[in-house]
Amino acid sequence: MDSSLTHVVSRLTAGSMRHAGRDAAARARLAVETARCTATAAADWVREAVAIKRAAAPAPAAVTARAEETATGPLATLRLLLITARCLGQIAAEGRPRPAAGAPRFGAAAAGRRFVEIDVLPEPGLSDVAIFGGHTATVRCLDPGGPEAFERAWRDEAARRSAAGGVAVVLGAGNVTALSVGDGISQIFEHGRSVVLKPHPVHAALEPVFRRALAPLIEADLLEIVPGGADVAAALVALPEVGHVHLTGGEAAFDALVWGCRGPHRAGDVPRLSKPITCELGNVTPWIIVPARYSAAELKRQADCVAASILNNTSFNCIATKCLVTCRGWDQRDAFLAAVAGRLAAAPARQAWYPGASALWEQATGTAAPADGSLPWVLRTEIDPARDGTLLDREWFVPVAAEVPLDASGIDDFCARATELCRRLPGTLAASVTLPRGLSSHDARRADLLVEHLEYGTVAVNTWSALAYATTSVPWGGFPGATLAEPGSGIGWVHDPHFLPLVHNTVLRAPLSSWMVPAWFPWHAGGERLASGVVGMYGSRARGQSSLPQLLAMLPAALGGGG
């Protein structure tokens, strides 16, 4: 095995050297060519992904699964490739990308730091007004000293980062099919590296599909897909030609790779891994409901958002909501929790397709898992972390969530207590906050400060933080400051096709309510049709054709979401 891996890495080393000679325009063309192949492989990709997750039947579960797998597989990959191509084209023409949402804004400040704010949504040419209507995504970068200094830093980042070169090993996660693919694309186009992609063993059946979707990168000796388990990962990382490692997974996998054992680690401990590593390691994801008076429509929409964030992908997501933070004295709390619980109760239980999930669910709930292999949805309320922190002390990769009611006398007190609770939760990847309308100027400012000061890589307002990942243009990773000894939710960023410098974090904002049902809600009647339609639109875009016919064909499904 070692000799074959050595041959693979030698070939990729040569490919990386050729890649270094490609200018930004040539790299943009390669990204578009890869997008065309991905669109062609999309149907097979979705079929294999649904089979892996044992969701071929019954019919309602299959429809939901196909919608989810289309959106989080080929659709996300196409979007990343197309945005990457646009940004590389602008680097070739102007020296750095230019987000279409507006020029950088200077002057924002929080926690004694000054920020530059860049809006990266909507993305031009991808019908984002329809897909992400009403949403904004603002990346906050540290201000190095004003507009001229930031402009220099941005141009330097675009030139320097893409010239890193060498060979990277990407160790993929098994929960979402596009994760490892996206990680590989980021390494190739954002860092100029060639990639040995080792998918999670759960995704073994997708290898032929990945090869077709990413054929231009394989043919250019920039990518090779190597199946296998932990032994293959260890052998790849040990090869001297490999200069970088990227891991998406759990903290246990990180500790095994970096330290050879579980933590904690003390000052002076020497890591086993001597190569640079970037990673994304998960989160005990909070959703904070700021207490106020919400309309019936607002309360329903936000309860639906929370429920959908638990239901998606059987909750096998690093950003599935795990800690719902409420105020005990909030007079709408009971109604809100009943709405969330009602959505969960109405959703069919899904199969425990992720390895070890049934045993983990039993450990989290203290009850036996059903004999049919399904995992019921569980929302435990009235959790006091000081008395029973079982569901909050670690990320439970199963459909189980906890509600923590805080005793608070007002908005100021609630926001302070919510911030403190989040600091104690493991992970800094992403959090969501529901913000009411109609607050007094003082309370509104305090609620805004809550959003500004939460130490997460992404903070989503009035929506699930996963939508930030879905944009594929938001730098994705844990809050800055992680180390090998304390990696938190991870080190570094993926999905930064704008090559933004000095990234601090991102704030995603969405309307508090809307008459349209979001396509990512599992009960959306047209979710599969919409996701497939967007894939068709992106495929047309990659081929240089108009996407208007697909957009018009999607309107009935968009307007008839139901629920």
Disulfide bonds with the S-S distance in Angstrom:
none
